[in-house]
C-alpha cells in the first residue's frame, strides 16, 4: 500500500480526479490549500515564481502498489502537454501498516 500526495493548482482538479478514478484508486480525498514558494529556492514549477500564495489542491490517496506507476505515467503525460509553467506534482510514500 502506498500513500500518494498530489499537489496542483485548482485548474487541474477535474483532470486529477479523472486520472484517479480510472487508475484503480478506490477512494481519495482532497482539500484546498495555499501553496507558497520561497523565491530563493531552486524547485522548478512549484507554485508561483513570486513569494505569493497560490490557490492549490492537495490530494491524499491510498492505493495498492501496482497502480502507482500507471498514475505517475498519466500525470507525466498530462504535464508534458501543459502550456503553463505550473505542473501537477506527486510523491509516493510506502506504508508499513494501515488500518
N, C-alpha and C positions, 0 to 999 in steps of 0.2 A: 504494500500500500504506500502511496506517495501523497504528500501534500503539495499542491501547486498553488503558487501565489502569482497572480497575473495582474499587472497594472497597465492602464491605458487611459487616454483622455476619453471623456464621455462620448465622443463621436463614434467610438468603436463598440459601444455597448451591444448592439444587435449582432455585429459580426462575431464577437466573442461568445455570446450566448448560442449562436448558430454552430460555431465550432464545437463547443462543449456538448451540446445536445446531440450532435451527430458523431461523437467520438468515444462513445462508451461510458460517458460520465453519467452516473445515476442521480447525483444531487450536487448542488453547489450553492454558494451564497455570494452576494456582492454588496458593496456599500460605496457610497460617495465618500471620497477623501480629497483633501487638498494636497497636491504634490508641490514640493519645493526643490529647487536645485541651487546649491551654493555655486555662484559663478566662478569660484576658484577651483572647482573640481574638474576632472577630465572625463566624466561619464557622458558619453555622447548620446544625444537623442533622448535623454531622460527629462521630461517636462520641458520647461521653458529655458531659453538662454538667458533670461533675466531673473534676478532673485525675487520673483513674484510668485504668488500661489497660482496653481492651475487646477481647475475642476477636473478631477480624475475619478477612476473607479478602481477598486481593489476586489478581485475575485478570489475566493477561498474555495479550493476544490480538493476533495478526497477522491482518489482514483486508483484503480488497480495498476500495477507497474506496466502491464502490457499495453496500456493505452497512452502512455506518456509520450512516446516517440511520435505517434500519429498527431497528437495535439501540438507538439513542438513544430512538426513539419507544416501543419496547416497555418500556424502563426507565422512561421518564417515565410511561407508563400504569400500570405496577406501582407506582411511587412515589405516584401520585395516589390510589391506593386503600388506602394503608397507614394503619393506625390508631395506629402507634407513631411516635415522633419520629425514629428513625434511618432513613435512606434509603440507597438504592444510589447511589453516585457514579461517574461515568465521565468520563474525559478521553481525548481522541484526539490523537495526535501524528503528523504527516506524516513519512514516511521517505523520504529521498533515495535511499538504496541499501540493499539487504539481500541476503544470500547464503543 
